[in-house]
């Protein structure tokens, strides 16, 4: 079992990953194979779209070397023995390619509940080692738990300044993976309206409003989803603007930035953005 204060990273995920939507049929499996061909070393599946753990294994089987992460599995939904059995299956079929991202719980004493869940994973047969699991974390106590009991943390909806402060808590041995939402659109009103889509829900989820406030956003910014809040949390504009935000997180201490593409109507979608960003991968790989 991992002891308090013991760091267990690194996952070596590469500097840029892509969040891949689970689509009807097999379209996303072909997209996963293309992402691997483009040079991405990690693909993340949004936890809210994972109805069955087999959706993760299908991505693993559709690719050959890329690491596949769940971002994230809710501990309120998936029992530790189920996650452990799935990890064991994937470890046997494709060693060290599954990254178990965990989040929640939405219940009283969440830190205690999460710590007990991680202990169950430590002692399962087979165990899920701390070195192959990540924790969705925002506040300092949750980041501390990620540092002590996991390979690292996956924060969402944060600024580069937050990234720098999270790195100080995690130290330099744990992995810090930043999930950055982006909109590839230079029309401000249209891009911001797309960005507000997930913000309308996430700004009501426990933990996010408090973290927005910690990052210097006012109560009016948060309640009104102001332009200031949108611009701080969501990268929008041309490809150069998105590259700049990714680079800012990497320079602030992120090991990887996971790009989550938001789009509606004719705005560029996941693969359009991923192909454009791929041209920058050699530069990121040599500079990170």
C-alpha positions as CSV (number, residue, x, y, z in Angstrom):
1,X,0.0,0.0,0.0
2,X,1.2,3.5,-0.8
3,X,2.2,5.4,2.3
4,X,1.4,9.0,3.1
5,X,3.8,11.3,1.5
6,X,5.2,8.8,-1.1
7,X,5.2,10.0,-4.7
8,X,4.6,7.3,-7.4
9,X,4.7,9.1,-10.9
10,X,5.5,9.2,-13.8
11,X,3.2,8.0,-16.5
12,X,5.1,9.6,-19.5
13,X,1.9,10.5,-21.3
14,X,3.5,13.1,-23.6
15,X,2.9,16.9,-23.5
16,X,-0.5,16.9,-25.4
17,X,-3.4,14.5,-25.2
18,X,-6.8,14.5,-26.8
19,X,-10.2,13.9,-25.1
20,X,-12.1,11.7,-27.6
21,X,-15.9,11.6,-27.6
22,X,-17.6,8.2,-27.6
23,X,-19.7,8.1,-30.7
24,X,-22.4,5.8,-32.0
25,X,-20.9,2.9,-34.0
26,X,-17.2,2.7,-34.5
27,X,-16.3,6.1,-35.8
28,X,-14.4,7.1,-32.6
29,X,-12.3,3.9,-32.9
30,X,-11.0,5.0,-36.3
31,X,-10.4,8.4,-34.8
32,X,-8.4,6.9,-32.0
33,X,-6.2,5.1,-34.5
34,X,-5.6,8.3,-36.4
35,X,-4.7,10.2,-33.2
36,X,-2.1,7.6,-32.5
37,X,-0.8,7.9,-36.1
38,X,-0.6,11.7,-35.7
39,X,1.8,11.3,-32.8
40,X,-0.4,11.6,-29.7
41,X,0.7,9.3,-26.9
42,X,-2.5,9.6,-24.8
43,X,-6.2,9.5,-25.4
44,X,-8.7,10.3,-22.7
45,X,-12.4,9.4,-22.6
46,X,-14.7,11.8,-20.8
47,X,-16.1,10.0,-17.8
48,X,-19.7,11.2,-18.4
49,X,-19.7,9.3,-21.7
50,X,-18.4,6.0,-20.3
51,X,-21.6,3.9,-19.9
52,X,-19.6,0.7,-19.8
53,X,-15.9,0.0,-19.2
54,X,-15.8,-1.9,-22.5
55,X,-15.8,1.5,-24.2
56,X,-12.3,2.0,-22.8
57,X,-11.1,-1.4,-23.8
58,X,-12.3,-0.9,-27.4
59,X,-10.1,2.1,-27.7
60,X,-7.1,0.1,-26.4
61,X,-7.8,-2.7,-28.9
62,X,-8.2,-0.2,-31.7
63,X,-4.7,1.2,-31.1
64,X,-1.3,-0.3,-30.4
65,X,0.8,1.9,-28.1
66,X,-1.1,5.0,-27.1
67,X,-2.1,5.2,-23.4
68,X,-5.9,5.4,-22.8
69,X,-7.2,7.2,-19.7
70,X,-10.6,7.5,-18.2
71,X,-11.3,11.1,-17.2
72,X,-12.9,10.3,-15.0
73,X,-14.6,7.2,-13.5
74,X,-16.9,8.3,-10.7
75,X,-16.3,6.3,-7.5
76,X,-20.0,6.7,-6.8
77,X,-20.8,4.6,-9.9
78,X,-18.0,2.1,-10.2
79,X,-17.2,-0.2,-7.3
80,X,-13.5,-0.7,-6.6
81,X,-13.6,-4.4,-7.3
82,X,-15.1,-3.7,-10.7
83,X,-12.4,-1.3,-11.6
84,X,-9.7,-3.6,-10.3
85,X,-11.0,-6.5,-12.3
86,X,-11.1,-4.4,-15.4
87,X,-7.6,-3.1,-14.8
88,X,-6.3,-6.7,-14.4
89,X,-8.0,-7.7,-17.7
90,X,-6.4,-4.7,-19.5
91,X,-3.0,-5.2,-17.9
92,X,-3.0,-8.8,-19.2
93,X,-4.0,-7.8,-22.7
94,X,-2.2,-4.5,-23.1
95,X,0.2,-3.9,-20.3
96,X,0.6,-0.4,-18.9
97,X,-1.8,1.3,-21.4
98,X,-4.8,1.9,-19.2
99,X,-4.7,4.9,-16.9
100,X,-7.5,4.8,-14.3
101,X,-8.7,8.3,-13.7
102,X,-11.0,8.6,-10.7
103,X,-13.2,11.4,-9.4
104,X,-15.9,12.2,-6.9
105,X,-17.5,11.3,-4.6
106,X,-20.6,13.4,-4.4
107,X,-21.4,12.5,-0.8
108,X,-20.4,13.5,2.8
109,X,-16.8,13.4,3.8
110,X,-15.6,13.0,0.2
111,X,-11.8,12.9,1.1
112,X,-12.4,10.1,3.5
113,X,-14.5,8.2,1.1
114,X,-11.9,8.6,-1.7
115,X,-9.1,7.5,0.6
116,X,-11.0,4.4,1.5
117,X,-11.7,3.7,-2.2
118,X,-8.0,4.0,-3.0
119,X,-7.2,1.6,-0.1
120,X,-9.6,-0.9,-1.7
121,X,-7.8,-0.6,-5.0
122,X,-4.5,-1.1,-3.2
123,X,-5.7,-4.4,-1.6
124,X,-7.8,-5.7,-4.5
125,X,-6.9,-8.9,-6.3
126,X,-5.4,-7.8,-8.6
127,X,-4.5,-4.4,-7.1
128,X,-4.7,-1.2,-9.2
129,X,-1.2,0.3,-8.4
130,X,-1.0,4.0,-7.5
131,X,1.4,4.5,-10.4
132,X,-1.5,3.7,-12.9
133,X,-4.2,5.9,-11.4
134,X,-5.0,9.6,-11.5
135,X,-7.3,11.7,-9.4
136,X,-9.6,14.5,-10.4
137,X,-8.5,17.2,-8.0
138,X,-8.9,20.9,-7.5
139,X,-8.5,22.0,-3.9
140,X,-5.3,21.6,-1.9
141,X,-6.4,18.7,0.2
142,X,-7.5,16.7,-2.9
143,X,-4.3,17.5,-4.6
144,X,-2.4,16.3,-1.6
145,X,-4.3,13.0,-1.7
146,X,-3.5,12.7,-5.4
147,X,0.2,13.3,-4.6
148,X,0.3,10.7,-1.8
149,X,-2.0,8.0,-3.2
150,X,-1.9,8.3,-7.0
151,X,0.4,9.0,-9.9
152,X,-0.9,12.6,-9.9
153,X,-3.9,14.8,-10.6
154,X,-6.2,15.8,-13.4
155,X,-7.7,19.3,-12.8
156,X,-10.4,20.7,-15.1
157,X,-11.3,24.4,-15.7
158,X,-8.2,26.0,-14.4
159,X,-5.8,28.8,-15.4
160,X,-2.1,28.5,-16.0
161,X,-1.6,30.4,-12.6
162,X,-3.5,27.6,-11.0
163,X,-1.3,25.0,-12.7
164,X,1.7,26.6,-11.2
165,X,0.2,26.5,-7.7
166,X,-1.0,22.9,-8.2
167,X,2.6,21.9,-9.2
168,X,3.9,23.2,-5.9
169,X,1.5,21.0,-4.0
170,X,2.1,17.9,-6.1
171,X,5.9,18.4,-6.2
172,X,7.9,17.4,-9.2
173,X,7.6,13.7,-9.1
174,X,3.8,13.4,-9.6
175,X,2.0,13.8,-12.9
176,X,0.0,17.0,-13.5
177,X,-2.5,16.6,-16.4
178,X,-4.5,19.7,-17.2
179,X,-7.8,19.2,-19.0
180,X,-8.2,22.3,-21.2
181,X,-11.4,23.0,-23.0
182,X,-11.0,24.8,-26.4
183,X,-13.2,26.4,-29.1
184,X,-11.5,26.9,-32.4
185,X,-13.5,30.0,-33.5
186,X,-12.3,33.7,-33.8
187,X,-15.8,35.2,-33.4
188,X,-15.9,36.1,-29.7
189,X,-19.6,36.0,-29.1
190,X,-20.0,32.7,-30.9
191,X,-17.0,31.1,-29.2
192,X,-18.0,32.2,-25.8
193,X,-21.6,30.9,-26.2
194,X,-20.2,27.5,-27.1
195,X,-17.9,27.7,-24.1
196,X,-20.8,28.5,-21.8
197,X,-22.5,25.2,-22.7
198,X,-20.5,23.0,-20.3
199,X,-19.9,25.8,-17.9
200,X,-23.6,26.2,-17.2
201,X,-23.6,22.7,-15.7
202,X,-20.1,22.5,-14.2
203,X,-20.4,25.8,-12.4
204,X,-23.1,24.2,-10.3
205,X,-21.1,21.0,-9.4
206,X,-19.5,20.9,-6.0
207,X,-15.9,22.0,-5.9
208,X,-15.9,24.1,-9.1
209,X,-17.4,27.4,-7.8
210,X,-15.0,27.4,-4.8
211,X,-12.0,26.8,-7.1
212,X,-13.1,29.6,-9.4
213,X,-13.1,31.9,-6.4
214,X,-9.7,30.7,-5.4
215,X,-8.5,31.7,-8.8
216,X,-9.7,35.2,-8.3
217,X,-13.0,35.1,-10.1
218,X,-15.8,37.1,-8.4
219,X,-19.2,35.9,-7.3
220,X,-20.7,37.9,-10.1
221,X,-18.3,36.3,-12.6
222,X,-19.4,32.9,-11.4
223,X,-23.1,33.4,-11.2
224,X,-23.3,35.2,-14.5
225,X,-20.6,33.2,-16.4
226,X,-19.0,36.5,-17.4
227,X,-16.7,37.0,-20.3
228,X,-13.9,37.3,-17.8
229,X,-14.6,33.8,-16.4
230,X,-15.1,32.2,-19.9
231,X,-11.8,33.7,-21.2
232,X,-9.9,32.6,-18.1
233,X,-11.1,29.0,-18.3
234,X,-11.7,28.2,-21.9
235,X,-9.2,28.8,-24.7
236,X,-10.8,30.1,-27.9
237,X,-9.7,31.8,-31.0
238,X,-7.4,30.7,-33.8
239,X,-5.0,27.8,-33.6
240,X,-2.3,30.1,-32.4
241,X,-4.4,31.2,-29.4
242,X,-5.1,27.6,-28.4
243,X,-1.4,26.7,-28.8
244,X,-0.5,29.7,-26.6
245,X,-2.8,28.5,-23.8
246,X,-1.5,24.9,-24.0
247,X,2.1,26.3,-23.9
248,X,1.3,28.4,-20.9
249,X,0.1,25.4,-18.9
250,X,3.2,23.4,-19.9
251,X,5.5,26.3,-18.9
252,X,3.6,26.6,-15.6
253,X,4.4,23.0,-14.7
254,X,1.8,20.7,-16.5
255,X,3.2,17.4,-17.7
256,X,0.4,17.1,-20.2
257,X,-2.5,19.2,-21.4
258,X,-5.6,17.2,-22.5
259,X,-7.4,19.2,-25.2
260,X,-11.2,18.9,-24.9
261,X,-12.8,20.4,-28.1
262,X,-16.1,22.2,-27.7
263,X,-18.1,22.9,-30.9
264,X,-21.5,23.5,-32.3
265,X,-22.9,24.1,-35.7
266,X,-20.0,24.5,-38.1
267,X,-17.2,25.1,-35.6
268,X,-14.2,22.7,-36.1
269,X,-14.6,19.4,-34.2
270,X,-12.2,17.1,-32.4
271,X,-10.3,15.7,-35.4
272,X,-10.0,19.1,-37.1
273,X,-8.4,20.6,-34.0
274,X,-6.2,17.5,-33.4
275,X,-4.8,17.5,-36.9
276,X,-4.0,21.2,-36.6
277,X,-2.3,20.7,-33.3
278,X,-0.3,17.7,-34.5
279,X,1.9,20.0,-36.5
280,X,3.2,21.4,-33.2
281,X,3.8,18.1,-31.5
282,X,7.5,17.8,-32.4
283,X,8.2,21.2,-30.9
284,X,6.3,20.3,-27.7
285,X,8.0,17.0,-27.4
286,X,11.5,18.5,-27.7
287,X,10.7,21.4,-25.4
288,X,8.8,19.7,-22.6
